[in-house]
Amino acid sequence: MATTNTVNIHEAKTHLSRLLERVAAGDEIIIAKAGTSIAKLTSVHAKRKALPYGLLKGKLKIKEGFDDPLPDDFIAGFEGR
């Protein structure tokens, strides 16, 4: 189970290898200066929770014709013609 711990800058510098091992195991480490959080160590391979399907159902409106082809003059402007 992943945990989040806070360490001060001195401890982070002194024990960086140990902290990185914990991050690789799934923990998050908050680095603080004078008690104020300034950085977070997390794994670059951490899995993000998938959003549930239908989360925005009924909250988004797509205008009729949204995916219609763009007018030629509009495209020409992007192509520099």
C-alpha positions in Angstrom: 0.0 0.0 0.0 1.4 3.4 -1.0 2.0 6.0 1.7 2.9 9.7 1.6 5.5 11.0 4.0 7.0 14.4 4.4 10.8 14.9 4.9 12.9 18.1 5.2 15.4 19.1 2.6 18.4 18.0 4.7 16.9 14.5 5.1 16.1 14.3 1.4 19.7 15.2 0.4 21.1 12.8 3.0 18.9 9.8 2.2 18.0 10.4 -1.5 18.8 6.8 -2.5 16.6 5.4 0.3 13.8 7.8 -0.6 14.0 6.8 -4.3 13.7 3.1 -3.3 10.5 3.9 -1.4 9.2 5.9 -4.4 9.9 3.0 -6.7 7.9 0.8 -4.3 4.9 3.1 -4.7 5.3 5.7 -1.9 5.1 9.4 -2.5 7.6 11.7 -0.7 6.9 15.3 0.0 9.9 17.5 0.5 9.4 20.5 2.8 11.4 23.6 3.7 10.7 25.1 7.1 7.6 23.0 7.3 6.2 24.2 3.9 5.8 21.6 1.2 7.8 22.5 -1.9 8.2 19.3 -4.0 6.8 15.8 -4.4 8.8 12.7 -5.4 6.6 10.2 -7.3 7.4 7.4 -9.6 7.3 8.2 -13.3 5.7 4.8 -13.7 2.9 5.4 -11.3 -0.5 4.2 -12.6 -3.2 6.8 -12.6 -6.7 5.9 -11.6 -8.9 5.6 -14.6 -11.8 8.0 -14.7 -15.2 6.3 -14.6 -17.1 6.2 -17.8 -19.9 8.6 -18.0 -18.3 11.0 -15.6 -19.4 14.1 -17.7 -22.6 12.7 -19.0 -25.1 15.5 -19.5 -22.5 18.2 -18.7 -21.0 18.7 -22.2 -22.8 20.0 -25.2 -21.4 19.6 -28.7 -22.8 21.9 -31.3 -24.5 20.4 -34.4 -21.9 20.3 -37.2 -18.9 20.3 -34.9 -17.1 17.7 -37.0 -18.2 19.0 -40.4 -15.3 19.8 -42.8 -13.7 23.2 -42.5 -14.3 25.8 -45.2 -11.6 26.0 -47.9 -10.8 29.6 -47.2 -10.2 28.7 -43.5 -7.8 25.9 -44.4 -6.1 28.2 -46.9 -5.3 30.7 -44.2 -3.5 28.0 -42.2 -1.6 26.8 -45.2 -0.5 30.4 -46.1 -2.4 30.5 -49.4 
